[in-house]
Amino acid sequence: MDTKHIASFVVRFQLAAIEKENGKKKWRIKVTHVQEERETLFESIEDAMTFMKSMAEDS
């Protein structure tokens, strides 16, 4: 196993909206993959985590 591979991420959550009916918050999530300087936007934490897992496995 090569232990020299590193995958670092910066994750930023920004409140995008609050639904008037139920008060549910909608978030805009920006994930930056540090090594590739790649920024990607998501609307769900699940999608952001899937992206980070994929990037980490591919590095």
N, C-alpha and C positions, 0 to 999 in steps of 0.2 A: 504494500500500500504506500503510495506516494503522499506524504503528509505536507507537502509544500504548496498545495493548491489552497487558495483562500478565496472565499466569496463573501464580500461585505456589502451590506445594504443600509441605506438610509430610508426610513419610512416616515412619511408625513401625512397626518390626517387633517383635513380641512372640512369644517362643517359646510355642507353645500345647501341644505334646506332642512326645514322642520315641517312635517305634515301637520296641517291645522286640525284635522279631524282627530288624530290620536297622539300627536306630539312626537311621533317617531322621527328620529334624526337620520338624515341621509348624508353620507360622508363621501368626499373625494379623497382618494388615497393615492399618493405619489410614491412610487418605489424607485430609488436610484441604485443601480448596481454600480458600486464604486469602481471596480476594476475596469469596466467597459465604459464608464461614464454614460450609462444608458438610463433614461428616465421613462417610466411607463405609468399611465394612470389607470386606476381601477375604481369601481363603485362598491366592491365588497372585499372584506378581509380574506374571504376564502379564495377569491381569484388572485389576490395579491400573494397569498401564501403559496398557491400553486405555481405562480410565476417564480417566486424566490426558490422554491424547491427545485424547479426545472433548471434555473440558472446555476444553482449550487451543484447539481448533479452533472451538468455539462462542463463545469469549469475544470 
